[in-house]
Amino acid sequence: MSVSTVPVHPVDEKLPALKMATSGLQHVAAMYAGVVAPPLIVGAAIGLTGTELTFLTGACLFTAGLATFLQTLGIWRIGARLPFVNGVTFAGVAPMTAVVASTEDKSDALPIIFGAVMVAGLLGFLAAPFFSKAVRFFPPVVTGTVITLIGVSLLPVAFGWAQGPDPAAADYGSTTFLGLAAATLVIVLLLRRFTRGFVKQIAVLLGLVVGTLVAIPFGVTDFGPVADADLVGFPTPFHFGAPQFQLAAILSLCVVMVVSMTESTADMLALGEIVERPADERTIAAGLRADTLGSAVSPFFNGFMCSAFAQNIGLVAMTRIRSRYVVATGGAFLVLMGLCPMAASLIAVVPRPVLGGAGVVLFGSVAASGIQTLVRAGLDRDNNVLIVAVSLAVGIIPITAPEFYHAFPETARIVLDSGISTGCVAAVLLNLVFNHLGRDRDAQDVTHPMEAGEEIAGARPAGAH
């Protein structure tokens, strides 16, 4: 009598060691620039020395790895257990630099920031199960809009990378930088078109390696960080001083936490669709707990607020490698780089234009995933077309008109300047007005987002592409 075995879902699949390592490294390469940018910006505003900046950057890499472990492997009811990368959220940069500017003694700036992040993280952890109940207000018409906005909002980052590392430099946007970005993009596309199997899946990583080699003759690749980096370094707890708690800083970072939780919810819904394991209310609550707990613990090791990294969702969508253990391996690399500055510096060698060329593919894939979700959201209904049209317009405002909200208070701008958050709020509210309130409504539009997706998909069999 044969014993039937339940097939392992691709999310829970453990791949061969080499494939796990290279695919995990590809995730690190995709998110590295986003992790190191906030500590570099905040550290420069404080006036940290080069050694202190290296320490702060390594600490953020280390804590990003810990948060990624929480999210992918999980403990108890903490962690979405999806291929979800966590790292320092860029949404906190503006309020953190504002804290620096308002602090007379700059040596107190980081302790004040760390104290605020710890409080915001703990409050977010307590609020996670209540926040996750909003999932029923995210049908495909909402999630598709938000996923599209995530991709569109990230594309300017790739375009900025493509122009060079320093916007103030004379060669910013030069033909050399743009040519390297274009060459990297072409390399990735050629690899995706003419290779198969494993090589095709790690096309982005190979594109980054080849692009870096191509950049050497142009003098763009700098190996200095490798030569100057120490071999071993540990993020000593509270290296910059014990945390301090100031109400204004705490309120400001709590607003950032709400923004971060909103974006993480949208990201989890997007990733759940991509890996064909829909994120229900329980999964979202667990994922938000990982985000917020990671943020609360991060300052202990001199790190900042942690959140999901949307660019890695694009990598999952493009490569179709859905194993959460691959991303956990990427988390191990992040921890390693936090403990070994020399290892961290290897990723830093990749020129910014090369990252920009690869970023076009990654971030564009996120937007394409959103469009795929919208296709089955029932856009033949006028109500849904209006929801998508207005929400996209609201979400694109910070991208096309960055100074649109310049007259608003700084606290309000933390939310308004995030197109993902404003577009998400607009889509949820419009969906409530058009598809939930009143008697004349289509029941198909108000079901659970994942149920709605299946209904709209019609006869599409489960697991079909």
matplotlib code that plots the C-alpha trace (Angstrom):
import matplotlib.pyplot as plt

x = [0.0, 1.6, 1.7, 0.8, 2.9, 1.7, 3.8, 5.9, 4.7, 7.5, 7.6, 8.6, 11.0, 14.7, 16.9, 20.4, 23.1, 24.7, 21.4, 20.3, 23.5, 23.6, 19.9, 20.2, 23.1, 21.0, 18.4, 21.2, 22.5, 19.0, 18.4, 21.9, 21.8, 18.4, 19.8, 23.0, 21.5, 19.6, 22.6, 24.9, 22.5, 21.7, 25.3, 26.5, 23.9, 25.3, 28.8, 30.1, 33.6, 34.3, 34.9, 31.6, 29.7, 31.1, 30.0, 26.5, 26.1, 27.3, 24.9, 22.0, 23.0, 23.2, 19.8, 18.3, 19.5, 17.9, 14.6, 14.7, 15.2, 12.1, 10.1, 11.1, 11.6, 9.4, 8.9, 5.5, 3.1, 5.8, 6.8, 4.8, 7.0, 7.1, 10.2, 10.1, 13.3, 13.4, 15.7, 15.9, 12.9, 13.7, 10.4, 12.2, 15.1, 13.2, 12.0, 15.4, 17.3, 14.8, 15.6, 19.3, 18.7, 16.7, 19.3, 21.8, 24.3, 24.7, 26.0, 22.5, 20.8, 21.3, 20.2, 17.0, 16.3, 16.9, 14.6, 11.8, 12.3, 12.0, 8.8, 7.3, 8.2, 6.7, 3.4, 3.3, 3.8, 0.8, -1.3, -0.4, -3.4, -5.8, -4.1, -4.2, -8.0, -8.0, -7.1, -10.8, -10.7, -8.0, -9.8, -7.9, -8.9, -7.1, -4.1, -3.5, -3.5, -1.1, 1.2, 1.4, 2.2, 4.9, 6.7, 6.1, 7.3, 10.5, 11.4, 12.7, 15.2, 16.6, 16.7, 18.6, 21.1, 21.6, 22.8, 25.6, 26.4, 26.5, 23.7, 26.0, 28.8, 29.6, 29.4, 26.0, 23.8, 26.7, 26.7, 29.2, 26.9, 23.8, 25.6, 26.7, 23.1, 21.8, 24.5, 23.6, 19.9, 20.7, 22.9, 20.1, 17.6, 19.9, 20.5, 16.8, 16.1, 18.9, 19.7, 17.7, 17.3, 19.5, 21.5, 18.3, 17.0, 20.2, 20.3, 20.2, 23.1, 25.1, 24.2, 25.5, 28.8, 29.3, 28.2, 30.8, 33.5, 32.5, 32.7, 36.3, 37.9, 35.8, 37.2, 33.8, 34.4, 36.1, 37.8, 38.9, 36.2, 37.6, 41.1, 40.1, 37.5, 38.3, 37.9, 35.8, 33.5, 30.6, 27.8, 28.3, 25.0, 24.2, 27.6, 26.4, 24.9, 21.8, 18.5, 16.7, 13.0, 11.7, 7.9, 8.3, 10.7, 8.5, 5.3, 7.2, 8.5, 5.1, 3.7, 6.5, 5.6, 2.0, 3.2, 5.6, 2.8, 0.6, 3.2, 4.2, 0.5, 0.4, 3.7, 2.6, -0.6, 1.5, 4.0, 1.2, -0.3, 3.1, 4.1, 0.5, 0.1, -2.4, -1.7, -4.7, -5.3, -3.3, -0.3, -0.4, -0.6, 2.4, 4.3, 3.6, 4.7, 8.1, 8.4, 7.6, 9.6, 12.6, 12.3, 12.0, 15.1, 17.1, 18.2, 19.8, 22.4, 22.5, 20.0, 17.0, 13.4, 12.9, 10.3, 9.6, 11.7, 9.4, 12.3, 12.9, 9.3, 10.2, 13.1, 10.8, 8.3, 11.0, 13.0, 10.1, 12.3, 9.7, 11.5, 11.5, 14.7, 16.5, 15.6, 16.6, 20.0, 20.1, 19.5, 22.4, 24.6, 23.4, 24.3, 27.7, 28.3, 27.3, 29.9, 32.5, 32.9, 35.2, 32.4, 30.0, 32.4, 32.3, 28.7, 29.6, 32.0, 29.0, 28.7, 25.5, 24.7, 25.0, 22.5, 20.3, 20.2, 19.3, 16.7, 14.7, 14.0, 13.3, 11.1, 9.3, 8.5, 6.6, 4.5, 3.8, 2.6, 0.2, -1.2, -1.7, -3.7, -5.8, -6.6, -8.7, -10.1, -13.1, -12.2, -15.2, -17.1, -17.1, -16.7, -13.5, -12.1, -12.7, -11.1, -7.9, -7.8, -8.1, -5.9, -3.1, -3.3, -3.1, -0.2, 1.8, 1.7, 4.8, 6.7, 5.7, 5.3, 7.6, 6.8, 3.0, 2.6, 5.3, 2.8, 1.7, 3.3, 6.3, 4.5, 1.8, 4.3, 5.8, 2.5, 1.7, 5.1, 4.7, 2.8, 2.3, 0.6, -1.6, -2.5, -3.3, -5.5, -7.3, -8.0, -9.3, -11.6, -12.9, -13.5, -15.5, -17.6, -18.3, -18.3, -19.3, -21.6, -25.2, -27.5, -26.5, -23.2, -21.6, -21.0, -18.1, -16.2, -16.6, -15.4, -12.1, -9.3, -8.1, -11.6, -12.4, -9.2, -10.3, -13.9, -12.8, -10.2, -13.1, -12.2, -8.4, -7.3, -5.4, -1.7, -2.1, 0.0]
y = [0.0, 3.2, 6.2, 9.4, 12.4, 16.0, 18.0, 20.8, 24.3, 26.2, 28.7, 25.9, 24.2, 23.9, 24.2, 22.8, 24.7, 26.4, 27.6, 28.7, 30.7, 32.4, 33.2, 34.6, 36.7, 38.1, 39.3, 41.0, 42.7, 43.9, 45.6, 46.5, 50.1, 50.7, 49.4, 51.4, 54.7, 55.7, 55.3, 57.1, 60.0, 60.3, 59.7, 62.4, 64.8, 64.1, 64.4, 60.9, 60.0, 57.5, 54.7, 55.5, 55.6, 52.1, 50.9, 52.3, 50.9, 47.5, 47.6, 48.3, 45.3, 43.1, 44.1, 43.7, 40.1, 39.5, 41.0, 38.9, 35.7, 36.7, 37.3, 34.2, 31.5, 32.9, 32.0, 31.5, 33.9, 36.2, 36.2, 35.9, 32.8, 34.2, 35.1, 38.5, 40.7, 43.2, 46.2, 49.8, 51.8, 54.9, 56.5, 57.2, 59.3, 62.6, 62.5, 61.2, 64.0, 66.4, 65.0, 65.6, 69.2, 69.9, 68.4, 70.8, 68.2, 65.9, 63.1, 62.8, 62.5, 58.8, 57.8, 59.9, 58.3, 54.8, 55.5, 56.7, 53.6, 51.3, 52.8, 52.9, 49.3, 48.1, 50.0, 48.6, 45.1, 45.5, 47.0, 44.4, 42.0, 44.9, 46.5, 43.2, 43.1, 45.7, 42.9, 42.5, 46.0, 45.0, 43.2, 42.8, 46.3, 47.7, 45.4, 45.6, 49.4, 49.4, 46.8, 48.9, 52.0, 50.1, 49.4, 52.9, 54.5, 52.5, 53.1, 56.7, 55.1, 53.0, 56.0, 57.9, 55.1, 55.0, 58.6, 58.1, 58.1, 61.8, 64.2, 67.1, 65.8, 67.3, 63.9, 63.0, 61.7, 61.5, 59.2, 56.9, 56.3, 56.0, 53.7, 51.4, 51.2, 50.5, 47.8, 46.1, 46.2, 44.6, 41.9, 40.9, 40.8, 38.7, 36.3, 36.0, 35.5, 33.1, 31.1, 28.4, 26.9, 28.2, 30.6, 32.3, 32.5, 34.3, 36.7, 39.8, 38.7, 37.8, 41.1, 42.9, 41.0, 41.5, 45.1, 45.7, 44.2, 46.3, 49.4, 48.8, 50.3, 53.5, 54.0, 53.8, 50.6, 51.5, 48.7, 51.1, 50.0, 46.4, 47.5, 49.8, 47.5, 45.5, 41.8, 41.4, 43.9, 43.4, 46.0, 46.5, 47.1, 50.8, 51.8, 55.4, 55.7, 54.5, 55.3, 58.6, 59.1, 62.4, 62.8, 64.7, 62.2, 59.3, 60.8, 61.4, 57.8, 56.4, 58.1, 56.5, 53.1, 53.5, 54.3, 51.3, 48.9, 50.1, 49.5, 46.1, 45.0, 45.9, 44.2, 41.0, 40.9, 41.4, 38.7, 36.3, 36.7, 36.2, 33.1, 31.7, 31.6, 34.4, 36.4, 36.1, 38.1, 35.8, 35.9, 39.7, 40.0, 37.6, 39.6, 42.9, 41.5, 40.6, 44.1, 45.8, 43.5, 43.7, 47.5, 47.4, 45.2, 46.9, 50.0, 47.6, 46.8, 50.4, 49.9, 51.8, 51.0, 47.9, 47.3, 45.1, 45.7, 45.9, 45.6, 42.0, 41.2, 42.1, 39.7, 36.9, 37.7, 37.7, 34.7, 32.6, 31.3, 31.4, 29.6, 31.5, 29.7, 31.4, 34.8, 33.5, 32.6, 36.2, 37.2, 35.1, 37.0, 40.3, 39.2, 38.1, 41.5, 43.1, 41.1, 41.3, 44.8, 43.5, 41.2, 44.1, 46.1, 43.6, 44.5, 48.2, 47.7, 47.4, 50.9, 52.7, 52.9, 49.1, 48.8, 51.2, 49.1, 46.0, 48.0, 48.8, 45.1, 44.5, 47.4, 47.2, 43.6, 44.8, 47.1, 44.4, 42.1, 44.9, 45.1, 41.3, 41.6, 44.5, 42.4, 40.1, 42.8, 43.4, 46.6, 46.2, 47.8, 51.6, 51.8, 49.9, 51.9, 55.1, 53.5, 52.6, 55.9, 58.2, 56.1, 55.9, 59.7, 60.3, 57.9, 59.3, 62.9, 62.6, 61.2, 63.7, 66.7, 66.3, 69.7, 69.3, 69.1, 71.7, 73.8, 71.0, 70.4, 68.2, 65.4, 65.3, 65.1, 61.9, 60.3, 62.5, 62.2, 58.4, 57.7, 54.1, 55.1, 57.9, 55.7, 52.8, 55.0, 56.4, 53.0, 51.6, 54.6, 54.7, 50.9, 51.4, 54.2, 52.5, 48.8, 48.5, 51.4, 51.4, 48.7, 48.8, 47.0, 44.0, 41.3, 40.1, 43.3, 43.1, 39.6, 38.7, 39.8, 36.3, 34.9, 37.7, 37.0, 33.4, 34.4, 36.9, 34.5, 32.3, 28.8, 29.3, 26.2, 26.6, 26.9, 27.8, 30.6]
z = [0.0, -1.2, 1.1, -0.6, 0.2, 0.3, -2.2, -0.6, -1.6, -3.5, -0.6, 1.8, -0.6, 0.4, -2.7, -3.3, -1.3, -4.3, -5.7, -2.2, -1.7, -5.1, -5.1, -1.6, -2.6, -5.5, -3.0, -1.0, -4.1, -4.9, -1.5, -0.4, -1.6, 0.1, 3.5, 3.5, 2.3, 5.4, 7.9, 5.5, 5.2, 8.9, 9.9, 7.5, 9.0, 12.5, 11.4, 12.1, 11.2, 8.5, 11.1, 12.8, 9.5, 8.7, 12.1, 11.7, 8.2, 9.4, 12.3, 9.9, 7.7, 10.8, 12.1, 8.6, 8.6, 12.0, 10.9, 7.7, 9.8, 11.9, 8.7, 6.7, 9.4, 12.1, 15.7, 17.4, 15.7, 14.5, 10.8, 7.6, 6.6, 3.0, 0.9, 2.4, 2.9, 5.7, 6.1, 7.1, 5.9, 3.9, 5.2, 8.5, 6.9, 6.9, 10.5, 11.7, 10.0, 11.5, 15.0, 14.2, 13.1, 16.3, 18.7, 20.0, 21.1, 18.1, 20.2, 21.6, 18.2, 17.7, 21.3, 20.8, 17.4, 18.9, 21.8, 19.5, 17.2, 20.2, 21.4, 17.9, 17.3, 20.6, 20.0, 16.4, 17.7, 20.0, 17.2, 14.6, 15.1, 14.9, 11.9, 10.0, 10.1, 7.4, 4.9, 4.0, 2.6, 0.1, -2.9, -6.2, -7.4, -4.3, -4.2, -7.9, -7.7, -4.7, -6.2, -9.4, -7.3, -5.5, -8.7, -10.2, -7.0, -7.0, -10.6, -9.9, -7.5, -10.3, -12.6, -9.9, -9.5, -13.2, -13.3, -10.8, -7.1, -6.4, -7.7, -7.0, -9.2, -12.6, -14.3, -12.7, -15.6, -18.0, -21.0, -19.3, -16.3, -18.4, -20.9, -18.0, -16.7, -20.2, -20.7, -17.5, -18.5, -21.8, -20.2, -17.9, -20.7, -22.9, -20.1, -19.5, -23.2, -24.2, -21.1, -19.3, -15.8, -13.0, -15.1, -16.2, -12.6, -11.4, -14.4, -12.2, -10.1, -13.2, -14.7, -11.7, -11.8, -15.6, -15.3, -12.6, -14.7, -17.7, -15.5, -14.5, -17.7, -17.2, -13.7, -12.1, -10.1, -6.8, -4.9, -2.1, 0.3, 0.3, 1.0, 3.8, 5.5, 8.7, 8.6, 11.8, 13.6, 15.9, 16.4, 20.1, 21.9, 22.4, 21.0, 20.6, 24.0, 26.0, 24.3, 25.2, 25.0, 23.7, 23.0, 19.7, 18.2, 19.4, 17.8, 14.6, 14.4, 15.3, 12.2, 10.2, 11.8, 10.6, 7.1, 7.2, 8.4, 5.6, 3.0, 4.5, 4.4, 0.7, 0.1, 1.8, -0.3, -3.4, -2.5, -1.5, -5.0, -6.7, -4.8, -4.9, -1.2, -0.5, 2.6, 4.9, 8.1, 10.3, 7.9, 7.7, 11.5, 11.9, 9.2, 10.9, 14.2, 12.6, 11.1, 14.4, 16.7, 14.4, 14.6, 18.4, 18.7, 16.0, 18.1, 20.7, 18.0, 16.7, 13.8, 12.6, 11.9, 9.8, 7.1, 4.0, 0.9, -2.2, -4.7, -3.6, -4.5, -8.0, -7.9, -6.7, -9.5, -12.1, -11.1, -9.9, -7.0, -4.3, -1.4, 1.8, 2.7, -0.1, 1.4, 4.8, 3.3, 2.1, 5.7, 6.8, 4.3, 5.8, 9.3, 7.9, 6.3, 9.6, 11.4, 8.6, 7.2, 4.5, 3.2, 3.2, 1.2, -1.7, -2.4, -2.1, -5.1, -7.5, -9.2, -8.7, -12.5, -12.7, -9.8, -11.7, -14.8, -12.9, -10.9, -14.0, -14.4, -10.7, -10.0, -13.4, -12.5, -9.4, -11.5, -14.0, -11.2, -10.1, -13.7, -13.7, -10.5, -12.0, -15.1, -12.9, -10.7, -12.9, -14.7, -17.0, -14.1, -14.2, -10.4, -10.4, -13.2, -11.2, -8.1, -10.1, -12.0, -9.0, -6.7, -9.2, -9.8, -6.0, -5.6, -8.5, -7.1, -5.0, -7.9, -10.6, -8.3, -5.3, -3.9, -4.2, -0.4, 0.5, 2.5, 4.8, 8.2, 8.2, 10.2, 7.5, 4.7, 6.1, 5.0, 2.0, 0.4, 0.3, -2.9, -1.9, 1.4, -0.1, -3.1, -0.8, 1.5, -1.6, -3.0, 0.3, 0.8, -2.8, -2.6, 0.5, -1.1, -4.4, -3.5, 0.2, 1.2, 0.1, -1.3, -4.9, -4.8, -6.4, -3.9, -5.9, -5.1, -1.3, -0.6, 0.9, -1.5, -2.1, -2.6, -5.0, -7.0, -7.5, -8.4, -11.0, -12.4, -13.3, -14.5, -14.0, -12.1, -8.8, -9.3, -13.0, -14.5]

ax = plt.figure().add_subplot(projection="3d")
ax.plot(x, y, z, "-o")
ax.set_aspect("equal")
plt.show()
